[in-house]
Amino acid sequence: MQKANETESQAKHDRGARQLLRLERIIDVVYAIVIWRIFMLIPKPDQANWAWNAIGPFLFDNILTFILAFIAVAITIIYWIQNNVLLGNLERTDGRHTALSILQLFFLLLFLLSIRLGIDLGGSAGTRVLESITAALVGISSTWAWAYARKNRRLISDDLSDVEARRMLDRTMAEPAAAIITIPCAFIGPWAWELAWLSLIPITQFLKRRRREQD
C-alpha cells in the first residue's frame, strides 16, 4: 500500500512538472505577443507625405503616445522577467496555480486593451485609470499565485529557502503598489500619471529594506 501511494504521488508530481513546462511556454508566448502588439499600436506617419526632415515634429506631436508605449513595454517586460523568476523556482504546478496564472494573462490582455484605447481614442483620465487598474491586477494575480505556491511549500523547489520565498513574495508587491499609486495621479494629468510610475523604484527599495530588517 505504501509503495502504491508513493508511486501515485510521484506520478502526480511528474504530471505537475510537465504541466509547468506547458504553462511557461504559453506565458512566454502571450507576453511576447503583447509586447509586439504594443509596438504595432504606435502611430506611424503617413507614408504618402513622409519626409525625413519632418520626423522631429512627428515625434514631438506624439510624445505622450511614445511615452505611454514605453511605459507599457517596460511594465510588461518587468512582469515577464518576474514570471520567469517565479516559475523557475517551482517544481511543478497544479490546477489552482495554473488557473491563477491564466487569470494573470487575462488581465495582461486587458492591459493591452487599455493601452490601445489610450492610443486610438487619445489619452484621458479614464484610459489612464484603466491602464493602472489592469496593470495592478496583473501584479496582484502574480502575488496571489506565488503566495499559493509557497504555502506549506506545496509547489516551490527544495532549493529555495523559506526566507528567499518570502522575499520573492514581497518583491511581487512592488509593481501593483506602484500601479495603484498612479490611479489618483491620472486625474491630475498625463505627466503626473507617467511620472508616478517612477514610484516603483522607492517602493522596491522599501520592500527590500523591510524584508532585511524582518529577517
C-alpha atoms as a printed R data frame, in Angstrom:
    type eleno elety resid chain resno       x      y       z
1   ATOM     1    CA   MET     A     1   0.000  0.000   0.000
2   ATOM     2    CA   GLN     A     2   2.780  2.428   0.914
3   ATOM     3    CA   LYS     A     3   4.593  1.697  -2.332
4   ATOM     4    CA   ALA     A     4   1.395  2.289  -4.293
5   ATOM     5    CA   ASN     A     5   0.904  5.656  -2.566
6   ATOM     6    CA   GLU     A     6   4.481  6.641  -3.334
7   ATOM     7    CA   THR     A     7   4.019  5.670  -6.972
8   ATOM     8    CA   GLU     A     8   0.814  7.695  -7.214
9   ATOM     9    CA   SER     A     9   2.492 10.665  -5.541
10  ATOM    10    CA   GLN     A    10   5.426 10.515  -7.946
11  ATOM    11    CA   ALA     A    11   3.076 10.281 -10.917
12  ATOM    12    CA   LYS     A    12   1.184 13.351  -9.679
13  ATOM    13    CA   HIS     A    13   4.463 15.213  -9.251
14  ATOM    14    CA   ASP     A    14   5.570 14.314 -12.780
15  ATOM    15    CA   ARG     A    15   2.254 15.456 -14.255
16  ATOM    16    CA   GLY     A    16   2.579 18.753 -12.406
17  ATOM    17    CA   ALA     A    17   6.125 19.210 -13.716
18  ATOM    18    CA   ARG     A    18   5.016 18.625 -17.316
19  ATOM    19    CA   GLN     A    19   2.104 20.998 -16.840
20  ATOM    20    CA   LEU     A    20   4.517 23.638 -15.525
21  ATOM    21    CA   LEU     A    21   6.552 23.419 -18.729
22  ATOM    22    CA   ARG     A    22   3.430 23.957 -20.839
23  ATOM    23    CA   LEU     A    23   2.376 26.845 -18.610
24  ATOM    24    CA   GLU     A    24   5.762 28.509 -19.016
25  ATOM    25    CA   ARG     A    25   5.514 28.234 -22.793
26  ATOM    26    CA   ILE     A    26   2.065 29.791 -23.043
27  ATOM    27    CA   ILE     A    27   3.047 32.616 -20.676
28  ATOM    28    CA   ASP     A    28   6.145 33.389 -22.756
29  ATOM    29    CA   VAL     A    29   4.103 33.397 -25.961
30  ATOM    30    CA   VAL     A    30   1.407 35.723 -24.593
31  ATOM    31    CA   TYR     A    31   3.922 38.181 -23.141
32  ATOM    32    CA   ALA     A    32   5.868 38.258 -26.399
33  ATOM    33    CA   ILE     A    33   2.684 38.891 -28.388
34  ATOM    34    CA   VAL     A    34   1.634 41.700 -26.035
35  ATOM    35    CA   ILE     A    35   5.000 43.464 -26.411
36  ATOM    36    CA   TRP     A    36   4.811 43.116 -30.200
37  ATOM    37    CA   ARG     A    37   1.245 44.445 -30.260
38  ATOM    38    CA   ILE     A    38   2.202 47.478 -28.175
39  ATOM    39    CA   PHE     A    39   4.819 48.420 -30.763
40  ATOM    40    CA   MET     A    40   2.254 47.936 -33.522
41  ATOM    41    CA   LEU     A    41  -0.052 50.423 -31.784
42  ATOM    42    CA   ILE     A    42   2.494 53.238 -32.013
43  ATOM    43    CA   PRO     A    43   1.270 55.791 -34.587
44  ATOM    44    CA   LYS     A    44   3.094 55.904 -37.918
45  ATOM    45    CA   PRO     A    45   3.460 58.904 -40.191
46  ATOM    46    CA   ASP     A    46   1.502 58.974 -43.397
47  ATOM    47    CA   GLN     A    47   3.741 57.170 -45.882
48  ATOM    48    CA   ALA     A    48   2.444 59.288 -48.761
49  ATOM    49    CA   ASN     A    49   3.580 62.507 -47.111
50  ATOM    50    CA   TRP     A    50   6.651 61.105 -45.406
51  ATOM    51    CA   ALA     A    51   9.754 63.291 -45.311
52  ATOM    52    CA   TRP     A    52  12.778 62.652 -43.146
53  ATOM    53    CA   ASN     A    53  13.003 66.317 -42.211
54  ATOM    54    CA   ALA     A    54   9.535 66.001 -40.622
55  ATOM    55    CA   ILE     A    55  10.471 63.345 -38.071
56  ATOM    56    CA   GLY     A    56  11.109 65.952 -35.379
57  ATOM    57    CA   PRO     A    57   7.617 67.463 -35.464
58  ATOM    58    CA   PHE     A    58   6.099 63.991 -35.775
59  ATOM    59    CA   LEU     A    59   7.840 62.762 -32.619
60  ATOM    60    CA   PHE     A    60   7.030 65.969 -30.743
61  ATOM    61    CA   ASP     A    61   3.347 65.848 -31.680
62  ATOM    62    CA   ASN     A    62   3.104 62.246 -30.449
63  ATOM    63    CA   ILE     A    63   5.455 62.442 -27.465
64  ATOM    64    CA   LEU     A    64   2.818 61.381 -24.924
65  ATOM    65    CA   THR     A    65   1.884 58.374 -27.033
66  ATOM    66    CA   PHE     A    66   5.508 57.279 -27.291
67  ATOM    67    CA   ILE     A    67   5.945 57.677 -23.526
68  ATOM    68    CA   LEU     A    68   2.762 55.678 -22.950
69  ATOM    69    CA   ALA     A    69   4.069 52.900 -25.189
70  ATOM    70    CA   PHE     A    70   7.447 52.954 -23.450
71  ATOM    71    CA   ILE     A    71   5.821 52.658 -20.013
72  ATOM    72    CA   ALA     A    72   3.589 49.833 -21.238
73  ATOM    73    CA   VAL     A    73   6.537 47.892 -22.686
74  ATOM    74    CA   ALA     A    74   8.598 48.462 -19.532
75  ATOM    75    CA   ILE     A    75   5.779 47.213 -17.285
76  ATOM    76    CA   THR     A    76   5.199 44.167 -19.485
77  ATOM    77    CA   ILE     A    77   8.893 43.260 -19.545
78  ATOM    78    CA   ILE     A    78   9.165 43.662 -15.757
79  ATOM    79    CA   TYR     A    79   6.221 41.320 -15.231
80  ATOM    80    CA   TRP     A    80   7.639 38.890 -17.786
81  ATOM    81    CA   ILE     A    81  11.007 38.743 -16.034
82  ATOM    82    CA   GLN     A    82   9.262 38.363 -12.687
83  ATOM    83    CA   ASN     A    83   7.214 35.453 -14.029
84  ATOM    84    CA   ASN     A    84  10.338 33.721 -15.288
85  ATOM    85    CA   VAL     A    85  11.963 34.057 -11.868
86  ATOM    86    CA   LEU     A    86   8.899 32.795 -10.007
87  ATOM    87    CA   LEU     A    87   8.181 29.880 -12.325
88  ATOM    88    CA   GLY     A    88  11.860 28.984 -12.342
89  ATOM    89    CA   ASN     A    89  11.657 28.365  -8.596
90  ATOM    90    CA   LEU     A    90   8.730 25.975  -8.859
91  ATOM    91    CA   GLU     A    91   8.981 22.215  -9.143
92  ATOM    92    CA   ARG     A    92   5.514 21.795 -10.555
93  ATOM    93    CA   THR     A    93   2.109 23.407 -10.856
94  ATOM    94    CA   ASP     A    94  -1.430 22.274 -10.139
95  ATOM    95    CA   GLY     A    95  -4.921 23.195 -11.229
96  ATOM    96    CA   ARG     A    96  -5.359 26.183  -8.931
97  ATOM    97    CA   HIS     A    97  -1.931 27.658  -9.606
98  ATOM    98    CA   THR     A    98  -2.456 27.239 -13.337
99  ATOM    99    CA   ALA     A    99  -5.847 28.973 -13.082
100 ATOM   100    CA   LEU     A   100  -4.256 31.918 -11.259
101 ATOM   101    CA   SER     A   101  -1.542 32.137 -13.915
102 ATOM   102    CA   ILE     A   102  -4.129 32.133 -16.712
103 ATOM   103    CA   LEU     A   103  -6.033 34.824 -14.810
104 ATOM   104    CA   GLN     A   104  -2.884 36.917 -14.894
105 ATOM   105    CA   LEU     A   105  -2.703 36.519 -18.667
106 ATOM   106    CA   PHE     A   106  -6.346 37.623 -18.922
107 ATOM   107    CA   PHE     A   107  -5.523 40.815 -17.004
108 ATOM   108    CA   LEU     A   108  -2.449 41.284 -19.207
109 ATOM   109    CA   LEU     A   109  -4.657 41.241 -22.302
110 ATOM   110    CA   LEU     A   110  -6.968 43.772 -20.648
111 ATOM   111    CA   PHE     A   111  -3.853 45.863 -20.001
112 ATOM   112    CA   LEU     A   112  -3.097 45.703 -23.731
113 ATOM   113    CA   LEU     A   113  -6.687 46.743 -24.488
114 ATOM   114    CA   SER     A   114  -6.387 49.750 -22.173
115 ATOM   115    CA   ILE     A   115  -3.217 50.832 -23.986
116 ATOM   116    CA   ARG     A   116  -4.966 50.566 -27.332
117 ATOM   117    CA   LEU     A   117  -7.869 52.663 -26.079
118 ATOM   118    CA   GLY     A   118  -5.443 55.285 -24.795
119 ATOM   119    CA   ILE     A   119  -3.643 55.477 -28.137
120 ATOM   120    CA   ASP     A   120  -6.603 55.157 -30.508
121 ATOM   121    CA   LEU     A   121  -9.024 57.385 -28.606
122 ATOM   122    CA   GLY     A   122  -6.498 59.799 -27.175
123 ATOM   123    CA   GLY     A   123  -5.271 59.935 -23.617
124 ATOM   124    CA   SER     A   124  -7.832 60.712 -20.936
125 ATOM   125    CA   ALA     A   125  -8.209 60.206 -17.218
126 ATOM   126    CA   GLY     A   126 -10.451 57.213 -17.894
127 ATOM   127    CA   THR     A   127  -7.992 55.367 -20.135
128 ATOM   128    CA   ARG     A   128  -5.100 56.109 -17.765
129 ATOM   129    CA   VAL     A   129  -7.064 54.783 -14.790
130 ATOM   130    CA   LEU     A   130  -7.993 51.674 -16.760
131 ATOM   131    CA   GLU     A   131  -4.336 51.064 -17.590
132 ATOM   132    CA   SER     A   132  -3.328 51.490 -13.945
133 ATOM   133    CA   ILE     A   133  -6.061 49.158 -12.713
134 ATOM   134    CA   THR     A   134  -5.272 46.417 -15.220
135 ATOM   135    CA   ALA     A   135  -1.533 46.702 -14.512
136 ATOM   136    CA   ALA     A   136  -2.267 46.377 -10.792
137 ATOM   137    CA   LEU     A   137  -4.441 43.309 -11.406
138 ATOM   138    CA   VAL     A   138  -1.638 41.628 -13.360
139 ATOM   139    CA   GLY     A   139   0.634 42.078 -10.342
140 ATOM   140    CA   ILE     A   140  -1.985 41.095  -7.782
141 ATOM   141    CA   SER     A   141  -2.732 37.835  -9.591
142 ATOM   142    CA   SER     A   142   1.012 37.113  -9.748
143 ATOM   143    CA   THR     A   143   1.358 37.702  -5.996
144 ATOM   144    CA   TRP     A   144  -1.672 35.513  -5.334
145 ATOM   145    CA   ALA     A   145  -0.230 32.672  -7.439
146 ATOM   146    CA   TRP     A   146   3.141 32.826  -5.670
147 ATOM   147    CA   ALA     A   147   1.553 33.017  -2.222
148 ATOM   148    CA   TYR     A   148  -0.435 29.896  -3.063
149 ATOM   149    CA   ALA     A   149   2.639 28.097  -4.417
150 ATOM   150    CA   ARG     A   150   4.791 28.798  -1.345
151 ATOM   151    CA   LYS     A   151   2.140 27.962   1.267
152 ATOM   152    CA   ASN     A   152   3.344 24.817   3.031
153 ATOM   153    CA   ARG     A   153   5.969 24.672   0.250
154 ATOM   154    CA   ARG     A   154   3.390 22.860  -1.881
155 ATOM   155    CA   LEU     A   155   4.898 23.784  -5.262
156 ATOM   156    CA   ILE     A   156   8.241 25.520  -4.741
157 ATOM   157    CA   SER     A   157  11.632 23.952  -5.293
158 ATOM   158    CA   ASP     A   158  13.501 22.335  -2.416
159 ATOM   159    CA   ASP     A   159  16.499 24.524  -3.286
160 ATOM   160    CA   LEU     A   160  14.557 27.661  -2.328
161 ATOM   161    CA   SER     A   161  14.651 28.578   1.355
162 ATOM   162    CA   ASP     A   162  11.628 29.930   3.226
163 ATOM   163    CA   VAL     A   163  13.402 33.277   3.663
164 ATOM   164    CA   GLU     A   164  14.033 33.571  -0.083
165 ATOM   165    CA   ALA     A   165  10.434 32.595  -0.827
166 ATOM   166    CA   ARG     A   166   9.149 35.350   1.494
167 ATOM   167    CA   ARG     A   167  11.466 37.883  -0.117
168 ATOM   168    CA   MET     A   168  10.153 36.959  -3.547
169 ATOM   169    CA   LEU     A   169   6.603 37.361  -2.293
170 ATOM   170    CA   ASP     A   170   7.426 40.867  -1.081
171 ATOM   171    CA   ARG     A   171   9.078 41.635  -4.402
172 ATOM   172    CA   THR     A   172   5.894 40.815  -6.323
173 ATOM   173    CA   MET     A   173   4.031 43.506  -4.367
174 ATOM   174    CA   ALA     A   174   6.088 46.421  -5.719
175 ATOM   175    CA   GLU     A   175   4.574 46.634  -9.213
176 ATOM   176    CA   PRO     A   176   0.880 46.509  -8.210
177 ATOM   177    CA   ALA     A   177   1.584 49.014  -5.413
178 ATOM   178    CA   ALA     A   178   3.128 51.432  -7.911
179 ATOM   179    CA   ALA     A   179   0.192 50.931 -10.295
180 ATOM   180    CA   ILE     A   180  -2.289 51.739  -7.521
181 ATOM   181    CA   ILE     A   181  -0.358 54.922  -6.660
182 ATOM   182    CA   THR     A   182  -0.715 56.114 -10.250
183 ATOM   183    CA   ILE     A   183  -4.534 55.937 -10.159
184 ATOM   184    CA   PRO     A   184  -5.167 59.293  -8.413
185 ATOM   185    CA   CYS     A   185  -2.385 60.891 -10.477
186 ATOM   186    CA   ALA     A   186  -4.327 60.006 -13.632
187 ATOM   187    CA   PHE     A   187  -6.871 62.697 -12.759
188 ATOM   188    CA   ILE     A   188  -4.150 65.343 -12.364
189 ATOM   189    CA   GLY     A   189  -2.793 64.979 -15.868
190 ATOM   190    CA   PRO     A   190  -0.780 62.766 -18.215
191 ATOM   191    CA   TRP     A   191   2.631 63.953 -16.998
192 ATOM   192    CA   ALA     A   192   1.762 63.414 -13.344
193 ATOM   193    CA   TRP     A   193   0.473 59.931 -14.150
194 ATOM   194    CA   GLU     A   194   3.547 58.991 -16.175
195 ATOM   195    CA   LEU     A   195   5.963 60.289 -13.541
196 ATOM   196    CA   ALA     A   196   4.045 58.407 -10.845
197 ATOM   197    CA   TRP     A   197   5.251 55.120 -12.354
198 ATOM   198    CA   LEU     A   198   8.724 56.020 -11.085
199 ATOM   199    CA   SER     A   199   7.386 55.286  -7.592
200 ATOM   200    CA   LEU     A   200   8.250 51.669  -8.415
201 ATOM   201    CA   ILE     A   201  11.901 52.428  -7.587
202 ATOM   202    CA   PRO     A   202  11.442 53.652  -3.981
203 ATOM   203    CA   ILE     A   203   8.726 51.049  -3.323
204 ATOM   204    CA   THR     A   204  11.093 48.262  -4.389
205 ATOM   205    CA   GLN     A   205  13.862 49.622  -2.168
206 ATOM   206    CA   PHE     A   206  11.473 49.975   0.774
207 ATOM   207    CA   LEU     A   207  10.273 46.377   0.469
208 ATOM   208    CA   LYS     A   208  13.841 45.080   0.259
209 ATOM   209    CA   ARG     A   209  14.890 47.046   3.340
210 ATOM   210    CA   ARG     A   210  11.806 45.924   5.296
211 ATOM   211    CA   ARG     A   211  12.447 42.294   4.499
212 ATOM   212    CA   ARG     A   212  16.102 42.544   5.542
213 ATOM   213    CA   GLU     A   213  15.036 44.063   8.843
214 ATOM   214    CA   GLN     A   214  12.443 41.345   9.437
215 ATOM   215    CA   ASP     A   215  14.868 38.553   8.540
